[in-house]
């Protein structure tokens, strides 16, 4: 650097840069005040400006958190603290934490109180913790719902609502009536250029009721990742594609193997009040209705058209498939719905980054705070407490946020903690954020989703939903190995879990996302423990029995949260952002978002 010449004074710039920070705010100021008293106004101004310019260099460069400080911070995430949060969040007093209820209000208040106590700042641009979003509730009047299959004008089948079909207006109309609507079977109904797959083959299906096979092709490991279910196989993709193609309506054929769950799940899920983001549908272009057919109803439908159900399902498993009009077969539909307006809440906290070059980039944690609320009584209990799903995730994320404040001066990027609402209604809180982001998705390095932590004790293994899809896998492997643990991929890829929690909303806007999940190779547990707790978890899922029970040991949740914490600090402090692997379905949107954020 050399020397700065100021009149008869020489200042060694190298030494100035190495002076303590308090020298800049005291000695330099005192010096300039004293010196300017003996100089002309103009000359003193120049000197002050020069000294202040170099005073900015007195600030020490940002130093990332040391391994020792990270270790100490990680140890503050304890089993006891997580359990304490769960006991409150899953208590009867919060009434199951359903959106737009007093239970949600109490939950939001609790989360904000905890964030403030831990020193986590408000994360929204307006300086608040709150992002509200509007919901539209819809309830079908099953007593008035009807669907008839007709062959050449003759009624060939009169289907019973709930037992044989489920359907609802998808254009926000109170009543939908269709007569003699034409049907077209479109196989899986997929358009996937990356797999050279197009089930429509240029056929105009607008104005028709489209009938879909559920799931996606699984007969070839080179196509659609074999047995793994991609978004192309989700029911939501089918309905979205029907709208895109200008369809009059959409029906999905249900079989337990293709859905992964029995018809009872369909009838229960769509038989109660359902919610969407208000304003997300254009009634002038949306299909008139969406719905499902049972396997028995589907057999009857295709027999009228001269096919067996097996024939049409098998036909879909070919890239040469083309739409099959069900000539002469039509549908009459009559559906009545009532609607309600309400709102739910995302809670967003923030820990600011300190690296000048990276502080405007972000890492997002997500965890849904809602559950199912109060439903029909089961043995006198009507409160769905949601202890595992997802009081455990909220509890762990609160403690992780608190641990991060212990080393916040050593964090390069900014961290956002999003406690999102209405996940159980269809990922609606995170979907709303993705459509109304508080920061540009192209500035977000990664998303860690915390949904249903390990409640039964420590395991040697650790599951990643989204394993191998982006560079977060490598980051987790590094820290799992250091902890003596093994990272394994999703053990049930056919269930499409990557598309069933909030990380999917972030992935859809290009953000590399991961869903850490509980392992099953338990440490210091009796033989058969894994099988028994798996049975208990399955029976308690979305039931009033999802409560703290005799099997609970939150040391597992703490160990998993510590591993997530260590991995996240690594990601926050890396030079580069995370990225999707080549060929992943979210790679293209990521590249577009990165370009748009420049």
C-alpha positions in Angstrom: 0.0 0.0 0.0 2.8 2.5 0.8 2.3 5.9 2.6 -0.4 8.5 2.4 1.1 12.1 2.3 -1.1 14.6 4.2 0.8 17.9 4.5 3.6 17.3 7.0 2.0 14.0 8.1 2.8 10.5 6.8 0.5 7.6 7.5 1.5 4.1 6.8 -1.5 2.6 5.1 -0.5 -1.0 5.9 -0.5 -0.2 9.6 -3.7 1.7 9.4 -5.4 -1.4 7.9 -4.2 -3.5 10.8 -5.3 -1.2 13.6 -8.1 -2.3 15.9 -11.7 -1.4 14.9 -12.1 0.9 17.9 -9.1 2.9 16.6 -11.2 3.9 13.6 -14.1 5.2 15.7 -12.1 7.0 18.4 -8.5 7.8 17.4 -9.2 8.7 13.8 -12.1 10.9 14.8 -10.2 12.6 17.6 -7.2 13.1 15.3 -9.3 14.7 12.5 -11.1 17.0 14.9 -7.8 18.2 16.5 -6.1 18.5 13.1 -8.9 20.4 11.4 -8.7 23.1 14.1 -5.3 24.2 12.7 -6.1 24.0 9.0 -8.2 25.8 6.5 -11.7 24.5 6.0 -11.0 23.1 2.5 -7.8 21.4 3.5 -9.3 19.9 6.7 -12.2 18.6 4.7 -9.9 16.8 2.3 -8.0 15.3 5.2 -11.1 14.2 7.0 -12.4 12.6 3.8 -9.1 10.8 3.2 -8.9 9.5 6.7 -12.5 8.3 6.7 -11.9 6.6 3.4 -9.1 4.5 5.0 -11.1 4.1 8.2 -13.5 1.9 6.2 -10.6 -0.4 5.7 -10.2 -0.9 9.4 -13.2 -3.3 9.5 -11.9 -6.8 9.8 -12.9 -9.2 7.1 -15.8 -11.5 8.0 -14.5 -14.8 9.5 -16.7 -17.9 9.1 -17.7 -19.8 12.2 -14.9 -22.1 13.4 -15.5 -25.8 13.9 -15.3 -25.5 17.6 -18.0 -22.8 17.7 -20.2 -24.9 15.4 -19.7 -27.9 17.6 -20.7 -25.9 20.7 -23.7 -24.4 19.0 -24.9 -27.9 17.7 -24.8 -29.2 21.3 -27.4 -26.7 22.3 -30.0 -28.6 20.3 -31.2 -31.1 22.9 -33.7 -33.8 23.2 -35.2 -32.2 26.2 -35.8 -28.8 24.5 -37.4 -30.5 21.5 -39.7 -32.5 23.7 -40.7 -29.4 25.6 -41.8 -27.7 22.4 -43.7 -30.7 21.2 -45.6 -31.0 24.5 -46.9 -27.5 24.0 -47.5 -27.6 20.2 -49.2 -31.0 20.4 -51.3 -30.2 23.4 -55.1 -30.3 23.3 -55.1 -26.6 24.1 -53.9 -25.9 20.5 -56.9 -27.9 19.1 -54.9 -29.6 16.4 -53.5 -26.4 14.8 -55.9 -26.3 11.8 -55.6 -23.2 9.6 -57.9 -20.2 10.3 -58.7 -21.4 13.8 -57.8 -20.2 17.3 -55.4 -23.1 17.4 -53.5 -21.7 14.5 -53.4 -18.2 16.2 -52.0 -19.7 19.4 -49.4 -21.7 17.4 -48.3 -18.6 15.4 -48.0 -16.6 18.7 -45.9 -19.4 20.2 -43.5 -19.6 17.3 -43.0 -15.8 17.2 -42.5 -15.6 20.9 -39.8 -18.3 20.7 -38.1 -16.7 17.7 -37.9 -13.4 19.6 -36.6 -15.0 22.7 -33.8 -16.7 20.6 -32.8 -13.5 18.9 -34.1 -14.4 15.5 -35.2 -11.3 13.6 -38.5 -10.8 11.6 -38.0 -12.2 8.1 -40.5 -10.4 6.0 -39.6 -7.2 4.0 -42.1 -5.1 5.9 -40.2 -5.9 9.2 -42.7 -8.4 10.5 -42.7 -12.2 11.1 -46.0 -12.6 9.2 -47.0 -13.5 5.7 -50.8 -14.0 5.5 -52.4 -15.8 2.5 -56.0 -16.1 1.4 -57.8 -19.5 1.2 -60.9 -20.6 -0.5 -62.7 -23.5 1.1 -65.0 -25.8 -0.9 -67.4 -28.4 0.3 -69.4 -30.6 -2.1 -72.9 -31.5 -1.2 -72.7 -35.3 -1.6 -76.5 -35.7 -1.3 -76.9 -33.8 -4.6 -73.8 -35.1 -6.5 -74.5 -37.4 -9.5 -72.6 -38.9 -12.4 -74.1 -41.1 -15.1 -72.3 -43.1 -17.8 -74.3 -43.1 -21.1 -73.9 -45.3 -24.2 -75.6 -43.9 -27.3 -77.9 -41.8 -25.1 -78.8 -44.8 -22.9 -77.9 -44.6 -19.2 -75.4 -47.5 -18.7 -74.3 -46.7 -15.2 -75.6 -44.4 -12.4 -72.6 -43.9 -10.1 -72.8 -43.4 -6.3 -71.0 -40.4 -4.8 -68.2 -41.4 -2.4 -68.6 -45.1 -3.0 -67.9 -45.1 -6.8 -66.7 -41.6 -7.7 -65.5 -38.4 -6.2 -65.8 -35.1 -8.1 -66.0 -31.4 -7.4 -66.3 -28.2 -9.5 -62.8 -27.0 -10.4 -63.9 -23.6 -11.8 -65.2 -22.2 -8.4 -68.8 -22.3 -9.6 -71.5 -23.2 -7.1 -73.1 -25.7 -9.5 -71.7 -27.5 -12.5 -74.1 -29.5 -14.8 -72.9 -31.3 -17.9 -74.9 -33.4 -20.3 -73.5 -35.8 -22.9 -69.9 -34.8 -22.3 -67.5 -36.7 -24.5 -64.6 -38.7 -23.0 -61.1 -39.3 -24.2 -58.7 -41.7 -22.5 -55.2 -40.1 -22.5 -53.1 -42.8 -20.7 -50.8 -41.2 -18.2 -51.5 -37.8 -19.8 -47.8 -36.9 -19.7 -45.8 -34.5 -21.8 -42.2 -35.0 -20.9 -39.8 -33.9 -23.7 -36.7 -34.9 -21.7 -38.0 -38.5 -22.0 -39.3 -38.0 -25.6 -42.8 -38.8 -24.2 -46.0 -37.2 -25.3 -49.3 -38.9 -24.6 -51.3 -36.4 -26.7 -49.5 -36.7 -30.0 -50.9 -33.4 -31.2 -54.6 -34.5 -30.7 -56.9 -31.7 -29.8 -58.6 -32.8 -26.5 -60.1 -29.4 -25.6 -63.7 -29.5 -24.6 -63.5 -33.2 -23.6 -63.5 -35.0 -20.3 -60.0 -36.6 -20.0 -59.6 -39.9 -18.3 -56.1 -40.6 -16.8 -54.2 -43.6 -15.6 -52.6 -42.8 -12.3 -48.9 -42.7 -11.6 -46.2 -42.6 -14.4 -44.5 -45.3 -16.5 -42.4 -47.6 -14.3 -41.5 -50.5 -16.6 -38.1 -49.1 -17.7 -35.4 -47.7 -15.4 -34.3 -45.4 -18.2 -37.8 -43.7 -18.2 -39.2 -41.6 -15.4 -36.6 -43.1 -13.0 -38.2 -46.6 -13.0 -40.2 -47.3 -9.9 -39.6 -43.8 -8.4 -42.7 -41.6 -8.8 -42.0 -38.3 -10.3 -44.3 -35.3 -10.4 -45.6 -36.6 -13.7 -47.2 -39.4 -11.7 -49.0 -37.2 -9.1 -52.7 -36.5 -9.3 -52.0 -32.8 -9.2 -50.0 -33.0 -12.4 -53.0 -34.7 -14.1 -55.4 -32.0 -13.1 -53.0 -29.2 -14.1 -52.4 -30.8 -17.5 -56.1 -31.1 -18.1 -56.5 -27.4 -17.5 -53.5 -26.7 -19.8 -55.0 -28.8 -22.6 -58.4 -26.9 -22.4 -60.3 -30.0 -21.1 -63.9 -29.8 -19.9 -63.1 -32.1 -17.0 -60.7 -34.7 -15.7 -61.1 -38.1 -14.1 -58.3 -40.2 -12.6 -58.7 -44.0 -12.5 -58.0 -45.2 -9.0 -56.4 -48.6 -8.3 -54.6 -49.2 -5.0 -51.3 -50.3 -6.8 -51.2 -47.2 -9.0 -52.2 -44.8 -6.3 -50.2 -46.3 -3.4 -53.3 -46.0 -1.1 -56.8 -47.4 -1.0 -60.0 -45.7 -2.2 -60.9 -44.8 1.4 -58.0 -42.3 1.4 -59.5 -40.7 -1.8 -63.1 -40.6 -0.5 -62.0 -39.2 2.9 -59.7 -36.6 1.5 -62.0 -35.2 -1.1 -65.2 -35.8 0.9 -64.4 -33.1 3.5 -63.9 -29.4 3.0 -61.0 -28.8 0.6 -58.9 -25.7 0.3 -57.1 -23.9 -2.5 -55.3 -20.6 -2.7 -57.9 -17.9 -3.4 -57.4 -16.4 -6.8 -55.3 -19.3 -8.1 -58.0 -20.4 -10.6 -59.2 -18.5 -13.6 -62.9 -19.6 -13.7 -63.2 -18.7 -17.4 -60.6 -21.2 -18.5 -60.5 -23.9 -15.8 -62.1 -27.3 -16.4 -65.7 -27.6 -15.1 -64.8 -30.4 -12.7 -62.1 -32.8 -11.5 -62.5 -36.1 -9.9 -61.7 -39.8 -9.4 -63.3 -43.1 -10.5 -63.0 -46.3 -8.5 -61.6 -49.4 -10.2 -65.0 -50.9 -10.4 -66.5 -47.8 -12.0 -63.6 -47.6 -14.4 -64.2 -51.3 -15.5 -67.8 -50.4 -16.2 -66.9 -47.3 -18.2 -64.4 -49.0 -20.5 -66.6 -52.1 -20.9 -69.2 -49.9 -22.4 -66.6 -48.6 -24.9 -65.6 -52.1 -25.8 -62.3 -52.4 -23.8 -61.2 -54.1 -20.7 -59.6 -52.0 -18.0 -56.4 -54.1 -18.2 -56.2 -53.3 -22.0 -56.3 -49.6 -21.6 -54.0 -49.5 -18.6 -51.4 -51.7 -20.4 -51.7 -49.5 -23.5 -50.5 -46.5 -21.6 -47.1 -48.1 -21.0 -45.8 -47.3 -24.5 -44.3 -44.2 -25.8 -46.4 -44.8 -29.0 -49.6 -44.4 -27.0 -52.1 -41.9 -28.6 -55.4 -40.6 -27.1 -58.3 -43.0 -27.3 -61.7 -41.4 -27.8 -64.5 -43.4 -26.1 -66.8 -43.1 -29.1 -70.5 -43.1 -28.2 -69.8 -43.0 -24.4 -70.7 -39.8 -22.7 -71.0 -38.5 -19.2 -73.7 -36.5 -17.3 -72.5 -34.7 -14.2 -74.3 -32.6 -11.6 -72.2 -31.2 -8.7 -73.1 -28.5 -6.1 -70.5 -26.8 -3.9 -70.5 -24.2 -1.1 -67.5 -21.9 -0.5 -65.9 -20.1 2.4 -63.2 -17.5 2.6 -60.5 -17.5 5.2 -56.8 -16.9 5.6 -53.8 -18.7 7.1 -50.3 -17.6 8.1 -46.6 -18.2 7.3 -44.2 -17.2 10.0 -40.8 -16.1 8.7 -37.7 -15.4 10.8 -34.3 -14.3 9.7 -30.6 -14.4 10.7 -28.6 -12.0 8.6 -25.5 -13.0 6.7 -22.2 -11.1 7.2 -20.2 -11.7 4.0 -20.4 -8.6 1.8 -20.5 -10.7 -1.3 -22.9 -13.3 -0.1 -25.2 -11.7 2.5 -27.9 -11.1 -0.1 -28.0 -14.8 -0.9 -30.2 -17.1 1.3 -30.7 -20.6 2.7 -34.3 -21.4 3.6 -35.5 -23.8 6.3 -39.1 -24.8 6.1 -41.4 -26.6 8.5 -45.2 -26.7 8.5 -47.0 -25.6 11.7 -50.5 -26.8 10.8 -52.3 -30.0 11.3 -55.8 -31.4 10.9 -57.6 -29.7 13.8 -60.8 -31.2 15.2 -62.5 -34.0 13.4 -65.0 -36.8 14.1 -64.4 -38.4 17.5 -62.5 -41.7 17.8 -63.1 -43.3 21.2 -64.0 -39.9 22.6 -61.0 -38.1 21.1 -61.6 -35.6 18.3 -58.3 -33.5 18.4 -55.7 -34.4 15.9 -52.7 -33.3 18.0 -50.1 -33.9 15.2 -47.2 -34.7 17.6 -44.9 -36.2 14.9 -46.7 -34.4 12.0 -45.5 -31.8 12.5 -45.0 -30.5 16.1 -41.7 -32.4 16.0 -40.4 -30.5 12.9 -41.4 -27.1 14.3 -39.7 -28.0 17.6 -36.5 -29.1 16.0 -36.4 -26.0 13.7 -36.9 -23.7 16.6 -33.9 -25.2 18.4 -31.9 -25.2 15.2 -32.6 -21.5 14.7 -31.6 -20.8 18.3 -28.3 -22.7 17.8 -27.6 -20.6 14.7 -27.9 -17.4 16.7 -24.9 -18.7 18.7 -22.7 -18.3 15.7 -24.5 -15.7 13.6 -21.4 -13.5 13.2 -19.8 -16.4 11.5 -22.5 -16.9 8.9 -21.8 -15.7 5.3 -25.3 -16.0 3.8 -28.7 -15.0 5.3 -30.9 -17.7 6.7 -34.7 -17.7 6.6 -36.8 -19.9 8.8 -40.3 -20.4 7.3 -42.9 -22.0 9.5 -45.5 -22.4 6.8 -49.3 -22.9 7.1 -51.9 -25.1 5.4 -49.4 -27.8 4.3 -52.0 -30.5 5.1 -54.4 -28.8 2.6 -52.0 -29.2 -0.3 -48.7 -27.4 0.6 -50.6 -24.1 0.3 -48.4 -21.9 2.6 -45.2 -22.8 0.8 -46.9 -22.6 -2.5 -48.1 -19.1 -1.7 -44.6 -18.0 -0.8 -43.2 -19.5 -4.1 -45.8 -17.4 -6.0 -45.2 -14.4 -3.8 -41.6 -14.8 -2.7 -40.1 -12.4 -0.1 -36.7 -12.9 -1.8 -35.8 -13.9 -5.3 -35.7 -17.7 -5.7 -32.6 -17.2 -7.9 -30.8 -15.8 -4.8 -31.6 -18.9 -2.6 -28.9 -21.5 -2.4 -30.9 -24.3 -0.8 -34.0 -25.4 1.1 -33.9 -27.8 4.1 -37.4 -29.1 4.9 -38.1 -30.4 8.4 -41.3 -32.4 8.5 -41.9 -35.3 11.0 -38.7 -35.8 12.9 -37.4 -39.0 14.4 -39.3 -39.5 17.7 -38.1 -42.9 18.7 -34.4 -42.6 19.4 -31.1 -42.4 17.6 -30.3 -44.3 14.4 -27.1 -45.0 12.5 -28.8 -44.3 9.2 -30.4 -41.1 7.9 -32.8 -40.9 4.9 -32.7 -38.2 2.3 -35.8 -37.7 0.2 -34.3 -36.2 -2.9 -31.0 -38.2 -2.6 -28.7 -37.6 -5.5 -30.8 -34.9 -7.2 -28.7 -32.0 -6.1 -25.5 -31.1 -4.4 -27.1 -31.2 -1.0 -26.6 -34.9 -1.0 -22.8 -34.5 -1.1 -22.9 -32.0 1.7 -25.0 -34.3 3.9 -22.7 -37.3 3.2 -19.7 -35.4 4.3 -21.1 -34.5 7.7 -22.9 -37.8 8.2 -19.6 -39.6 7.7 -18.0 -37.4 10.3 -20.7 -38.3 12.7 -20.4 -42.1 12.0 -23.7 -42.2 10.2 -24.9 -43.5 6.8 -27.0 -41.5 4.3 -29.5 -43.7 2.4 -32.0 -42.8 -0.3 -35.8 -42.9 -0.1 -36.8 -46.4 0.7 -40.2 -46.1 -0.9 -39.6 -44.1 -4.1 -42.9 -45.3 -5.7 -44.8 -43.2 -3.1 -43.5 -40.0 -4.6 -42.6 -38.4 -1.2 -40.5 -35.8 -2.9 -43.7 -34.1 -4.1 -45.7 -34.4 -0.9 -44.1 -31.9 1.5 -43.2 -28.2 1.4 -39.7 -28.6 -0.1 -41.5 -29.3 -3.4 -42.9 -25.8 -3.5 -39.3 -24.4 -3.3 -38.1 -26.9 -5.9 -40.8 -25.8 -8.3 -39.2 -22.4 -8.5 -35.7 -23.9 -9.0 -34.4 -23.9 -5.4 -32.3 -27.0 -4.7 -34.3 -28.7 -2.0 -33.9 -31.7 0.3 -36.2 -33.5 2.7 -34.2 -35.2 5.5 -36.1 -38.1 6.9 -35.9 -40.5 9.9 -33.8 -43.6 9.7 -34.7 -47.0 11.1 -31.5 -48.7 12.2 -31.9 -47.9 15.8 -29.2 -47.8 18.4 -29.6 -49.5 21.8 -33.2 -50.6 21.1 -34.6 -54.1 21.5 -35.1 -56.5 18.6 -38.2 -55.8 16.6 -38.3 -52.1 17.8 -38.1 -50.7 14.2 -40.9 -52.9 13.0 -43.1 -52.1 16.0 -42.6 -48.3 15.8 -43.1 -48.4 12.0 -46.5 -50.0 12.7 -47.4 -47.5 15.3 -46.4 -44.6 13.1 -48.5 -45.9 10.2 -51.5 -46.4 12.4 -51.2 -42.9 13.9 -50.6 -41.0 10.7 -53.3 -38.3 10.3 -55.2 -39.8 13.2 -56.2 -38.5 16.6 -53.6 -40.9 18.1 -50.6 -39.0 16.7 -49.6 -38.0 20.3 -46.5 -38.5 22.5 -46.5 -42.1 23.6 -44.4 -44.6 25.5 -42.0 -45.2 22.5 -40.9 -41.6 22.3 -37.2 -40.8 22.7 -36.4 -37.4 21.2 -32.6 -38.0 21.3 -33.1 -39.2 17.7 -34.7 -35.9 16.7 -31.9 -34.0 18.4 -29.2 -36.0 16.6 -30.9 -35.6 13.3 -31.4 -31.9 13.8 -27.7 -31.5 14.7 -26.7 -33.2 11.5 -29.0 -30.9 9.5 -27.5 -28.0 11.4 -23.9 -28.9 10.6 -24.7 -29.5 7.0 -26.6 -26.2 6.7 -23.7 -24.2 8.2 -21.5 -25.8 5.5 -23.9 -24.8 2.8 -24.4 -21.3 4.2 -20.7 -20.6 4.2 -19.6 -22.2 1.0 -18.4 -20.0 -1.9 -20.8 -21.6 -4.3 -24.6 -22.1 -4.2 -26.1 -25.5 -4.4 -27.3 -26.9 -7.8 -29.4 -29.6 -9.3 -27.7 -32.4 -11.1 -27.8 -32.4 -14.9 -31.0 -33.8 -16.3 -33.1 -33.2 -13.2 -36.6 -32.0 -13.8 -35.9 -28.8 -11.9 -32.5 -27.9 -13.5 -34.0 -25.8 -16.3 -36.2 -23.6 -14.0 -33.1 -23.1 -11.7 -31.0 -21.8 -14.6 -33.8 -19.5 -15.6 -34.2 -18.2 -12.1 -30.4 -17.6 -11.7 -30.4 -15.6 -14.9 -33.5 -13.6 -13.9 -31.9 -12.8 -10.5 -28.8 -11.2 -12.1 
